């Protein structure tokens, strides 16, 4: 899958959400570096900086593990 074309021309924009985040590496302003979270063909895609330059793809098992961890941490 071409993640960059999905990022820029996603067919299902209802399954995309930009979340305000902070880039610890580049030390930008708090909330300035958006994280695009989207779903494509059952895969959760995390796109830091919303550029498509580096994406993290989570299959169903990984996505459920992330959900469970966030639920545990946040209550």
Secondary structure, DSSP 8 states (H G I E B T S, - for coil): --HHHHHHH-S-GGGEEEEEE--TTTT--TT-EEEEEEEETTEEEEEETTSSSSEEEE-HHHHHHHHHHHHHHH-
